[in-house]
Amino acid sequence: MSTPSSPPTGAPQPPRPGIPLPGSHLASQEPADPNRIRAEVDELLAELGPRPAATPAENTETGADITRRARILEQAHDVLVDALATVDKI
């Protein structure tokens, strides 16, 4: 049943007040630029350098390298999450 003020069935509904849109909790308001995003991710991935040997010797350097690589991958992930949040807002 529809009332005179109800939109027709199947019509897009306007956002209800008080319900946050996806990504609205993030501070970034800049639209996603695919070329900038690719450049940022490529730059971060280039920092990873060559892939380590399949069975590296267990030592402090290996642990530090894993930590460094994890930090770089986390930064690349953050770039992509921010881009997705921007796209969700559009």
Secondary structure per residue as TSV (DSSP state, phi and psi in degrees):
chain	resnum	aa	ss	phi	psi
A	1	M	-	360.0	137.7
A	2	S	-	-121.3	150.5
A	3	T	-	-102.2	166.9
A	4	P	T	-58.6	-26.5
A	5	S	T	-91.2	-5.8
A	6	S	S	-79.1	140.4
A	7	P	-	-69.7	155.5
A	8	P	-	-59.2	152.1
A	9	T	T	-58.6	134.6
A	10	G	T	88.5	-11.0
A	11	A	S	-75.5	145.6
A	12	P	-	-62.8	138.9
A	13	Q	-	-90.9	136.3
A	14	P	-	-69.9	153.3
A	15	P	-	-60.7	139.7
A	16	R	-	-80.6	143.1
A	17	P	T	-63.2	142.0
A	18	G	T	91.9	-14.9
A	19	I	-	-95.9	118.0
A	20	P	-	-71.4	145.2
A	21	L	-	-82.0	155.0
A	22	P	T	-56.1	131.8
A	23	G	T	82.0	-3.7
A	24	S	T	-68.1	-16.2
A	25	H	T	-79.4	-10.9
A	26	L	S	-89.4	146.4
A	27	A	S	-73.6	-24.6
A	28	S	-	-65.6	121.7
A	29	Q	-	-112.5	-2.9
A	30	E	S	-76.0	132.4
A	31	P	-	-64.6	152.4
A	32	A	-	-72.5	126.3
A	33	D	-	-108.0	109.1
A	34	P	H	-54.2	-39.2
A	35	N	H	-66.7	-39.8
A	36	R	H	-66.8	-40.9
A	37	I	H	-64.1	-46.5
A	38	R	H	-58.5	-43.8
A	39	A	H	-62.7	-43.9
A	40	E	H	-63.7	-45.8
A	41	V	H	-66.6	-43.5
A	42	D	H	-60.4	-40.1
A	43	E	H	-63.5	-43.0
A	44	L	H	-66.4	-43.0
A	45	L	H	-66.7	-31.0
A	46	A	H	-65.0	-28.8
A	47	E	H	-66.2	-23.2
A	48	L	T	-64.3	-29.7
A	49	G	-	73.0	-166.5
A	50	P	S	-66.9	153.1
A	51	R	-	-67.0	136.0
A	52	P	-	-68.2	162.4
A	53	A	-	-58.2	155.2
A	54	A	S	-62.3	-35.7
A	55	T	S	-128.5	78.3
A	56	P	-	-68.8	151.7
A	57	A	-	-66.8	138.5
A	58	E	-	-76.1	113.3
A	59	N	S	-156.8	178.9
A	60	T	H	-63.5	-37.5
A	61	E	H	-62.2	-39.7
A	62	T	H	-62.9	-43.6
A	63	G	H	-63.1	-41.3
A	64	A	H	-65.7	-38.5
A	65	D	H	-65.9	-41.1
A	66	I	H	-62.9	-42.0
A	67	T	H	-63.8	-43.0
A	68	R	H	-63.2	-45.0
A	69	R	H	-64.7	-38.7
A	70	A	H	-63.7	-40.9
A	71	R	H	-62.9	-43.2
A	72	I	H	-64.5	-45.0
A	73	L	H	-64.6	-35.3
A	74	E	H	-65.8	-38.5
A	75	Q	H	-64.2	-43.2
A	76	A	H	-62.5	-40.0
A	77	H	H	-61.0	-43.8
A	78	D	H	-61.4	-39.6
A	79	V	H	-59.9	-45.0
A	80	L	H	-69.3	-38.2
A	81	V	H	-64.1	-43.5
A	82	D	H	-61.2	-40.7
A	83	A	H	-64.3	-43.4
A	84	L	H	-63.6	-39.5
A	85	A	H	-63.0	-38.0
A	86	T	H	-66.0	-42.8
A	87	V	H	-65.5	-38.7
A	88	D	H	-59.7	-29.9
A	89	K	H	-75.4	-21.1
A	90	I	-	-76.6	360.0
